[in-house]
Amino acid sequence: MSRVRTIGVLGAGRVGTAVARQALRAGYEVLVATASDPSQIALIVEVTAPGARAVTAAEAVGGSDVVVLSVPMRRYDTLDPALLAGRVVVDAMNYWPATDGRLPVMEGERSTSEVVQDFLAGARLVKTLNHIGYHELETDHSPAGSPGRRALAVAGDDDEARSLVGEVVDRLGYDVVEAGPLAAGRVLEPGTEIFAGRHDGEALRALLATVREPARS
Ligand SMILES: NC(=O)c1ccc[n+]([C@@H]2O[C@H](COP(=O)([O-])OP(=O)(O)OC[C@H]3O[C@@H](n4cnc5c(N)ncnc54)[C@H](OP(=O)(O)O)[C@@H]3O)[C@@H](O)[C@H]2O)c1
């Protein structure tokens, strides 16, 4: 019995609509919102993700079991911490200075998800879905048990939230590999080998092990 029935998606751009379509394919109910009035995205959602509902951000969060953040990183601080407090939230965002502009807070040693978690204090943040292209999300999926099934890593500090999100990732069509706490999200970010490639579970676990225990020179 699935613990997740409804996925809320914040962001109705390339990633948000791809996540919405893939979630619909997987049998979820899907609520999509931006920061604007739902009437502004009703047509986009109807055309790009038929079956999903355009709603307010409050309705998308309040009416869903898992919320996916698919907004540009430069907009992370326009999200509402009070709304997301206590919620299981997927951080699918990446920091791209070329499009986001420079955000010094994202350029330290900490993972960008830790910075987002600081801002969204109280949200149960899990990093995943950031290291698969939005177009690949709808083409690389396969049923559980398929040989060479593509795997995605999940990183988070909240065990139950990570487990719930893992269930969603599996149902979206991907093997799940535990990457550890949010701090480990660093190895899933742009510029890393994990971010750059397609990996099955075995390859992804091997890569994560290498990153955790770098070879001594
Ligand atoms: N490119 C990829 O393959 C890929 C893969 C995985 C993850 N990502 C990451 O996913 C994120 C989204 O990328 P994208 O290409 O989908 O961006 P996008 O096409 O620019 O769409 C962003 C969406 O976020 C909405 N938004 C902005 N602020 C919001 C807020 N506070 N609450 C709710 N919605 C808000 C925007 O609405 P308005 O237009 O009304 O502002 C827009 O619908 C980025 O962080 C990106 O790095 C990208």
The ligand as a Gaussian input file, in Angstrom:
#p B3LYP/6-31G(d) Opt

LIG

0 1
 N       17.381000      21.448000     -16.543000
 C       17.222000      20.258000     -15.984000
 O       17.203000      19.225000     -16.669000
 C       17.043000      20.170000     -14.498000
 C       16.918000      18.926000     -13.929000
 C       16.688000      18.816000     -12.561000
 C       16.578000      19.977000     -11.800000
 N       16.723000      21.189000     -12.368000
 C       16.518000      22.368000     -11.502000
 O       15.095000      22.536000     -11.347000
 C       14.794000      23.907000     -11.056000
 C       13.726000      24.404000     -12.011000
 O       14.255000      24.470000     -13.324000
 P       13.313000      24.788000     -14.575000
 O       14.185000      24.678000     -15.767000
 O       12.060000      24.006000     -14.514000
 O       12.948000      26.338000     -14.304000
 P       11.913000      27.220000     -15.112000
 O       11.547000      26.552000     -16.400000
 O       12.492000      28.605000     -15.129000
 O       10.589000      27.206000     -14.190000
 C       10.619000      27.694000     -12.891000
 C        9.205000      27.724000     -12.333000
 O        9.275000      28.048000     -10.941000
 C        8.225000      28.968000     -10.655000
 N        8.507000      29.664000      -9.409000
 C        9.391000      30.659000      -9.148000
 N        9.336000      31.011000      -7.850000
 C        8.389000      30.231000      -7.262000
 C        7.864000      30.119000      -5.937000
 N        8.319000      30.867000      -4.930000
 N        6.886000      29.221000      -5.710000
 C        6.425000      28.419000      -6.704000
 N        6.890000      28.467000      -7.989000
 C        7.861000      29.375000      -8.254000
 C        8.171000      29.827000     -11.889000
 O        6.970000      30.558000     -11.946000
 P        6.980000      32.040000     -12.584000
 O        7.286000      31.858000     -14.032000
 O        5.589000      32.517000     -12.307000
 O        8.054000      32.789000     -11.842000
 C        8.274000      28.739000     -12.969000
 O        7.012000      28.144000     -13.212000
 C       16.115000      24.654000     -11.149000
 O       16.660000      24.804000      -9.866000
 C       16.981000      23.719000     -11.994000
 O       18.354000      23.900000     -11.767000
 C       16.939000      21.316000     -13.698000

